[in-house]
Amino acid sequence: MSRPWPWRALLTAALASVAALHGLTGVVDATVQETCSAAANADRRVDYAFCVSELDKHRDSPGADAWGLAKVAANVGVNNAGAAANEIDALLSATTPPAAAAPAPDARAAAALRQCEKLYYDMELAFAGAYDETNARNYTAGRQMAADADTLVRRCAAGFAEAGIPPPEPVARRGAYAVQIAIVCTAITNLLISP
């Protein structure tokens, strides 16, 4: 006669594993929330909701500590800067746009767009450098590179201001995003420098 208790033990262990995994999801979310909360408390420029929203949807965030989340923020910055450079290139390439599209840029807008395109390529490198330096645990250099990215996007906006024209919507949207993710990256990296 076989004993039923090994099956009960196995079932109990399986249910405990499922419960543990379910509980782990809450801990992972709490890590992003706790890190963003600490960053927002340390730096008033950090938008807590933006921080949680943007870091939480990245594939490397689950289970990441502050070190991992600083790298996630830098990686998100790289992706945004690259997409911005591509969108600017598309705006510059618009010579005969379809009727529903924005008109081709005039000389002042084209000059500002070319400057911004270069700045966004530089920003992509700055965020990549922030990732690499943070990954190497050289937090001061990583923080500086994230701060450099913030400066580059502000220079892009200044180019349009000097030309006396507003930036096109994609440039304004990407710029606002870049400033926020640079602030988040810098603030989280600061947590690593002085915990």
Secondary structure, DSSP 8 states (H G I E B T S, - for coil): ---SHHHHHHHHHHHHHHHHHHHHHHHHHHHHHHHHHHHHHH-TT--HHHHHHHHHTSTT-TT--HHHHHHHHHHHHHHHHHHHHHHHHHHHH-SS--TTS-----HHHHHHHHHHHHHHHHHHHHHHHHHHHHHTT-HHHHHHHHHHHHHHHHHHHHHHHHHTS---HHHHHHHHHHHHHHHHHHHHHHHHH--
